[in-house]
Amino acid sequence: MAQIAAPLPPPEPFDSDVLRRGLAGRLSVVGALLRFRAVIGQDLASGRNLGDYLTSLFVATLVFTAGYGAVLGMFEPGLQTVFAALKLPVVVLGTALLCIPTFYVFNSILGSTLSFRQTVALVFTMTAAVATILAAFAPIAWFFTVSTGTEGFLVALHAAVFAIALAWAGRLLGSLRELLQAATGTASVHRGFLALWLLLVAAVGTQMAWNFRPFVSEGPFLTGTRSLCLEALRPLASEPERGGYED
């Protein structure tokens, strides 16, 4: 008679005290984002180890975005790999820092009771979530980077990866919003404003990436030119129509 296998024990709950245990401890916050969002929500609501969360989320974002930036720059190996690894963390973290004041002020106007530090930690969960998705796609992005010579395809691939990363980060913020509201019993983040703010983040991030271009092709660290990211569409708009007959 076949024996019935015993059920697997539940995973050990996440204890944010582990965030203090060196780099590995800091990066463990990524696993918590994936598996223990309820614990993160409770810790953020109570302010437990809030400073450790801020540091760990920042470090995780820095490490993973630098790694994906290096993958971007491998299309032109050498100095461009170093440039891209340095520039992408600036783009992701810079975008978050620019958008934090808007997130805090307007949420407060709309009734949020979160402190400024809680707000910063919440925004950094977004950057860490984006960085986590980038790290998940990094092997695939590396394969296509080293095996194809088509820059246009790579730009489209990376743009799709970033879109997926931001979409999942937005969903994560939505989950944490509900967890914070349940834990505190008060307003945390306004649902409608969160959607608008994510659109703002996408716009600021796109402009930031445009200012620090190029990432894939070889070029300077910073061009120093002033232009709007919509300039990237100009070649498409100016391309002559195909078809028809000439006299």
LINLIN-V66127 format. One record per residue. N is the residue number from 1. RES is the residue in one letter. D_LAST is the distance of its C-alpha to the last C-alpha in Angstrom with 2 decimals. Layout:
N_RES_D_LAST, N_RES_D_LAST
This chain:
1_M_86.60, 2_A_83.48, 3_Q_83.92, 4_I_81.71, 5_A_79.99, 6_A_80.98, 7_P_78.25, 8_L_76.64, 9_P_78.02, 10_P_75.82, 11_P_74.08, 12_E_76.08, 13_P_75.18, 14_F_73.45, 15_D_75.80, 16_S_74.07, 17_D_76.95, 18_V_75.20, 19_L_72.53, 20_R_75.02, 21_R_75.36, 22_G_73.07, 23_L_69.39, 24_A_69.73, 25_G_71.41, 26_R_68.69, 27_L_65.97, 28_S_67.96, 29_V_66.58, 30_V_63.38, 31_G_65.39, 32_A_66.96, 33_L_63.58, 34_L_62.73, 35_R_66.11, 36_F_68.44, 37_R_66.53, 38_A_69.57, 39_V_71.70, 40_I_69.16, 41_G_69.04, 42_Q_72.83, 43_D_73.07, 44_L_70.51, 45_A_72.27, 46_S_75.67, 47_G_74.51, 48_R_76.05, 49_N_74.94, 50_L_72.13, 51_G_72.02, 52_D_71.75, 53_Y_68.88, 54_L_67.02, 55_T_67.54, 56_S_66.76, 57_L_63.55, 58_F_62.40, 59_V_63.31, 60_A_61.63, 61_T_58.40, 62_L_58.61, 63_V_59.33, 64_F_56.78, 65_T_53.87, 66_A_54.62, 67_G_54.55, 68_Y_51.21, 69_G_49.86, 70_A_50.93, 71_V_48.97, 72_L_45.85, 73_G_46.38, 74_M_46.98, 75_F_43.26, 76_E_43.96, 77_P_47.68, 78_G_49.97, 79_L_50.08, 80_Q_47.25, 81_T_49.46, 82_V_52.22, 83_F_49.96, 84_A_48.56, 85_A_52.11, 86_L_53.26, 87_K_50.36, 88_L_50.17, 89_P_53.79, 90_V_53.09, 91_V_50.13, 92_V_52.07, 93_L_55.41, 94_G_53.93, 95_T_52.02, 96_A_55.27, 97_L_57.29, 98_L_54.85, 99_C_54.90, 100_I_58.67, 101_P_59.74, 102_T_57.43, 103_F_58.68, 104_Y_62.32, 105_V_62.29, 106_F_60.35, 107_N_62.23, 108_S_65.46, 109_I_64.40, 110_L_63.65, 111_G_67.13, 112_S_66.93, 113_T_70.25, 114_L_68.88, 115_S_70.00, 116_F_67.59, 117_R_68.56, 118_Q_68.02, 119_T_64.60, 120_V_63.68, 121_A_64.95, 122_L_62.89, 123_V_59.69, 124_F_60.54, 125_T_60.86, 126_M_57.18, 127_T_56.27, 128_A_58.55, 129_A_56.95, 130_V_53.46, 131_A_54.84, 132_T_56.50, 133_I_53.29, 134_L_51.57, 135_A_54.47, 136_A_54.17, 137_F_50.50, 138_A_51.10, 139_P_51.75, 140_I_48.55, 141_A_46.53, 142_W_48.20, 143_F_47.33, 144_F_43.61, 145_T_43.69, 146_V_45.26, 147_S_43.42, 148_T_39.76, 149_G_37.56, 150_T_35.00, 151_E_35.69, 152_G_33.46, 153_F_35.45, 154_L_38.71, 155_V_37.82, 156_A_37.08, 157_L_40.33, 158_H_42.43, 159_A_41.01, 160_A_41.99, 161_V_45.45, 162_F_46.00, 163_A_44.98, 164_I_47.52, 165_A_50.12, 166_L_49.81, 167_A_49.92, 168_W_53.13, 169_A_54.60, 170_G_54.03, 171_R_55.77, 172_L_58.62, 173_L_59.05, 174_G_59.22, 175_S_61.99, 176_L_63.91, 177_R_63.60, 178_E_65.42, 179_L_67.98, 180_L_68.77, 181_Q_69.15, 182_A_71.47, 183_A_73.51, 184_T_74.02, 185_G_74.02, 186_T_72.00, 187_A_68.35, 188_S_66.50, 189_V_62.73, 190_H_61.00, 191_R_58.72, 192_G_55.97, 193_F_56.00, 194_L_55.84, 195_A_52.48, 196_L_51.12, 197_W_52.61, 198_L_50.97, 199_L_47.57, 200_L_48.66, 201_V_49.68, 202_A_46.29, 203_A_44.55, 204_V_46.99, 205_G_46.85, 206_T_43.06, 207_Q_43.17, 208_M_46.05, 209_A_44.21, 210_W_41.15, 211_N_43.48, 212_F_45.07, 213_R_41.93, 214_P_41.21, 215_F_43.36, 216_V_41.55, 217_S_39.79, 218_E_41.85, 219_G_42.39, 220_P_45.15, 221_F_47.69, 222_L_46.42, 223_T_43.34, 224_G_44.91, 225_T_41.65, 226_R_41.55, 227_S_38.79, 228_L_38.57, 229_C_37.99, 230_L_34.99, 231_E_33.20, 232_A_32.80, 233_L_30.22, 234_R_28.06, 235_P_25.96, 236_L_25.19, 237_A_24.30, 238_S_22.03, 239_E_20.14, 240_P_16.46, 241_E_15.73, 242_R_14.75, 243_G_12.94, 244_G_9.99, 245_Y_6.58, 246_E_3.76, 247_D_0.00
